[in-house]
Amino acid sequence: MTVNDVLRRRADRALAVPLLRDLGVVLLDETEPARGVGFTVTPNALNAAGWLHAGVIATVLEAAAYLAMIEALAPDEDAITHAFAASYLAAVGPGEELQAGAELLR
C-alpha cells in the first residue's frame, strides 16, 4: 500500500462519518485531502433561527483539521481532537457554499 493509498483511506474514513456524509461534506481536492473540505448549507444544517448551526461549523472544522494532519501520522498512528475553540464572525444562511481548511503548525 502506497503513502497515497494510506492518506486516501484515512480521508475516506474521516468523511464517512454519518453526520459529515449527511451534510454533504466533500474534499476540495480528491488528490490532496489536506487542502480541506467544502459543503453547501442545507436545511438540515440550520438552527432554530434559520442560520447555520454552530455545531455543524465545529464538526466541519474538526474534519478539516484531521485531514490537515494525516500526512504527519505514521501508518500505525491516528488522531483525535483533545480541544477545540472557534469564534464565529457572521451568520451563514441556507444555500451558501462553505470551505474549511487547516494547517499543521507543529
Secondary structure, DSSP 4 states (H G I P E B T S, - for coil): --HHHHHHHHHHHHHTSHHHHHHT-EES-TT-GGG-EEEE--GGGB-TTSSB-HHHHHHHHHHHHHHHHGGGS-TT-----S-------S---TT-EEEE------
